[in-house]
Amino acid sequence: MKKVLFISPHPDDETLGCGGTIIKHKDAGDKIYWLLMTNIFSSEGYRKTKVDKRNCEIDKVAEEYDFDQVFKLDFPTTKLDTFPKRKIVQAVSEVMDNVNPEVIYIPYVNDVHSDHKITFDSAISSTKTFRCNFIKRVLMYEVVSETEFSPALQANAFAPNCFSDISDYLEKKLSIMKIYKGEIGKHPFPRSAENLKALAIFRGATAGVKYAEAFMILKEIW
């Protein structure tokens, strides 16, 4: 049994990037944890009905995955860059020390959204081996509508070197994604059910399985 921490800048990134793998870890008997960096608030100009709806979605998604614990840092969405990096790193580090995860999943370093970039930086700053020797594996996941829209330069390319066979879990992943009603759209919108399935097919063909999710390993100690 492993302790596995999934870090997402926004609610839906965890499902887009590694929803099938979350279910797979749970199926394997691992303890799974969700660290959610941001949320929306009435004080930031969002309607109360929208805020309540989003929080209901988060709770339902957490219930569907059956996370052992959910951590909400509650930074305002799209505004991580307005906070001192030290404050964000400290908040993430406290969760690391609370969970002591062996495996962590984080967004890709070159995702186009600033919240994703800051989440990556904060997670990496919180995983130094001399402070967190319990972390044995760090993987970056891809998020449709963010990873593929970074500038088309070789240095920005997501080049997976690890694949998770989610052939038994794709349908549940797609079902959970539908909980986020405001985040999914019709093809050719990037976050469409068709596109998510197409990516799973493409990654699966690379890995020699029916459906897969792809990752880049940053660290592995064994």
C-alpha positions as CSV (number, residue, x, y, z in Angstrom):
1,M,0.0,0.0,0.0
2,K,1.3,3.4,-1.0
3,K,0.2,6.9,0.0
4,V,-0.4,8.9,-3.2
5,L,-1.0,12.6,-3.4
6,F,-2.7,14.3,-6.5
7,I,-2.1,18.0,-6.7
8,S,-4.4,20.1,-8.9
9,P,-4.4,23.8,-9.6
10,H,-8.2,23.8,-10.2
11,P,-11.0,21.3,-9.7
12,D,-11.0,19.3,-12.9
13,D,-7.3,19.2,-13.5
14,E,-7.0,16.0,-11.4
15,T,-9.6,14.3,-13.5
16,L,-8.4,15.6,-16.9
17,G,-4.8,14.6,-16.1
18,C,-5.0,11.4,-14.1
19,G,-8.6,10.5,-13.4
20,G,-8.2,6.9,-14.5
21,T,-5.0,6.6,-12.5
22,I,-6.6,7.9,-9.4
23,I,-9.2,5.2,-9.6
24,K,-6.5,2.6,-10.4
25,H,-4.5,3.5,-7.3
26,K,-7.7,3.2,-5.2
27,D,-8.4,-0.1,-6.8
28,A,-4.9,-1.3,-5.9
29,G,-5.6,-0.5,-2.2
30,D,-3.4,2.6,-2.1
31,K,-4.4,5.6,0.1
32,I,-5.2,8.5,-2.1
33,Y,-5.2,12.2,-1.2
34,W,-6.2,15.3,-3.2
35,L,-4.6,18.7,-2.8
36,L,-6.7,21.4,-4.4
37,M,-4.8,24.7,-4.8
38,T,-7.6,27.1,-5.7
39,N,-11.4,27.8,-5.5
40,I,-13.9,30.5,-6.4
41,F,-15.4,32.9,-3.9
42,S,-18.2,35.5,-3.7
43,S,-15.6,38.0,-2.5
44,E,-13.8,37.6,-5.9
45,G,-17.0,38.6,-7.8
46,Y,-18.5,35.1,-8.4
47,R,-22.3,34.6,-7.9
48,K,-23.1,32.7,-4.7
49,T,-25.1,30.2,-6.7
50,K,-22.0,29.5,-8.8
51,V,-19.8,29.2,-5.7
52,D,-22.2,26.8,-4.1
53,K,-22.5,24.8,-7.3
54,R,-18.7,24.5,-7.6
55,N,-18.3,23.4,-4.0
56,C,-21.0,20.7,-4.5
57,E,-19.1,19.5,-7.6
58,I,-15.9,19.3,-5.6
59,D,-17.6,17.3,-2.9
60,K,-19.2,14.9,-5.4
61,V,-16.0,14.4,-7.3
62,A,-14.1,13.6,-4.0
63,E,-16.9,11.2,-3.1
64,E,-16.7,9.4,-6.5
65,Y,-13.0,8.9,-6.2
66,D,-13.3,8.0,-2.5
67,F,-10.3,10.1,-1.5
68,D,-8.9,9.3,1.9
69,Q,-8.6,13.0,2.6
70,V,-9.0,16.2,0.6
71,F,-6.9,19.4,1.3
72,K,-8.3,22.7,0.1
73,L,-5.8,25.6,0.2
74,D,-8.5,27.9,-1.1
75,F,-6.3,30.4,-2.9
76,P,-8.5,32.4,-5.4
77,T,-8.5,30.9,-8.9
78,T,-6.3,32.6,-11.5
79,K,-4.6,34.7,-8.8
80,L,-1.8,32.4,-7.5
81,D,0.6,34.9,-9.0
82,T,-0.6,37.6,-6.6
83,F,0.6,35.7,-3.5
84,P,4.2,35.5,-2.3
85,K,5.7,32.2,-3.4
86,R,6.9,31.5,0.1
87,K,3.3,31.5,1.4
88,I,2.2,29.0,-1.3
89,V,5.2,26.7,-0.8
90,Q,4.6,26.7,3.0
91,A,0.9,25.7,2.5
92,V,1.9,22.9,0.1
93,S,4.7,21.7,2.5
94,E,2.3,21.5,5.4
95,V,0.2,19.0,3.4
96,M,3.3,17.0,2.4
97,D,4.3,16.7,6.1
98,N,0.7,15.8,7.0
99,V,0.4,13.0,4.4
100,N,4.0,11.8,3.9
101,P,3.2,10.6,0.4
102,E,5.4,8.1,-1.4
103,V,4.0,9.2,-4.9
104,I,2.9,12.6,-6.1
105,Y,1.3,13.7,-9.3
106,I,1.7,17.4,-10.3
107,P,0.9,19.5,-13.4
108,Y,3.3,19.8,-16.3
109,V,6.0,22.4,-15.9
110,N,5.2,24.2,-19.1
111,D,1.4,24.3,-18.9
112,V,0.2,27.7,-20.3
113,H,-1.9,28.7,-17.3
114,S,-0.1,30.7,-14.6
115,D,-1.9,28.8,-11.8
116,H,-0.4,25.5,-13.2
117,K,3.1,26.9,-13.4
118,I,3.0,28.2,-9.9
119,T,1.5,24.9,-8.6
120,F,4.3,23.0,-10.3
121,D,7.0,25.4,-8.8
122,S,5.5,25.2,-5.3
123,A,5.2,21.4,-5.4
124,I,8.8,21.0,-6.6
125,S,10.0,23.4,-3.9
126,S,8.2,21.2,-1.4
127,T,9.7,17.9,-2.4
128,K,13.4,18.3,-1.7
129,T,14.8,14.9,-0.7
130,F,16.6,16.2,2.4
131,R,13.2,17.5,3.7
132,C,10.8,14.9,2.2
133,N,12.7,11.6,2.0
134,F,9.4,9.8,2.1
135,I,8.7,10.9,-1.5
136,K,10.0,8.2,-3.9
137,R,8.2,9.1,-7.2
138,V,7.2,12.4,-8.7
139,L,5.2,12.5,-12.0
140,M,3.9,15.3,-14.2
141,Y,0.5,14.9,-15.9
142,E,-0.9,16.5,-19.0
143,V,-4.1,18.6,-19.0
144,V,-6.0,19.1,-22.2
145,S,-6.5,22.8,-22.9
146,E,-3.4,23.7,-21.0
147,T,-0.5,21.4,-21.8
148,E,-1.0,21.4,-25.6
149,F,-1.4,25.2,-25.8
150,S,2.0,26.1,-24.4
151,P,4.2,27.8,-27.1
152,A,5.1,25.3,-29.9
153,L,8.8,25.1,-29.0
154,Q,10.8,21.9,-28.5
155,A,11.7,22.9,-24.9
156,N,8.0,23.1,-24.0
157,A,7.0,19.7,-25.4
158,F,5.3,17.2,-23.2
159,A,7.3,14.0,-23.8
160,P,5.8,11.2,-21.8
161,N,8.1,8.4,-20.5
162,C,5.5,6.6,-18.3
163,F,2.1,5.3,-19.1
164,S,-0.8,4.1,-17.0
165,D,-3.2,1.5,-18.5
166,I,-6.7,2.9,-17.7
167,S,-8.6,0.5,-20.0
168,D,-10.8,-0.5,-17.1
169,Y,-11.2,3.0,-15.8
170,L,-11.8,5.4,-18.7
171,E,-15.6,5.3,-18.6
172,K,-15.6,6.1,-14.9
173,K,-13.1,9.0,-15.6
174,L,-15.4,10.4,-18.3
175,S,-18.4,10.0,-16.0
176,I,-16.7,11.9,-13.2
177,M,-15.6,14.6,-15.6
178,K,-19.2,15.3,-16.4
179,I,-19.8,16.4,-12.8
180,Y,-17.9,19.6,-13.8
181,K,-20.8,20.8,-16.0
182,G,-19.2,24.2,-16.7
183,E,-15.9,22.7,-17.7
184,I,-16.9,20.2,-20.4
185,G,-18.1,21.2,-23.9
186,K,-18.9,19.8,-27.3
187,H,-16.2,18.8,-29.8
188,P,-14.0,20.5,-31.0
189,F,-13.8,22.1,-27.5
190,P,-10.6,20.7,-26.0
191,R,-12.4,19.5,-22.8
192,S,-14.9,17.4,-24.6
193,A,-15.6,13.7,-23.9
194,E,-14.5,12.9,-27.5
195,N,-11.2,14.6,-27.1
196,L,-10.5,13.0,-23.7
197,K,-11.2,9.6,-25.2
198,A,-9.1,10.4,-28.3
199,L,-6.2,11.3,-26.1
200,A,-6.6,8.1,-24.1
201,I,-6.7,6.1,-27.3
202,F,-3.6,7.8,-28.6
203,R,-1.6,7.3,-25.4
204,G,-2.9,3.8,-25.2
205,A,-1.6,3.0,-28.7
206,T,1.8,4.3,-27.7
207,A,1.8,2.0,-24.7
208,G,0.2,-1.0,-26.4
209,V,-3.0,-0.9,-24.4
210,K,-6.6,0.1,-25.2
211,Y,-6.6,3.4,-23.2
212,A,-3.8,5.1,-21.2
213,E,-2.8,8.2,-19.4
214,A,0.7,9.6,-20.0
215,F,3.2,11.1,-17.5
216,M,6.7,12.4,-17.3
217,I,8.7,11.0,-14.4
218,L,10.8,13.6,-12.6
219,K,12.1,11.5,-9.8
220,E,12.1,7.8,-8.9
221,I,14.0,6.3,-6.0
222,W,13.9,2.6,-5.5
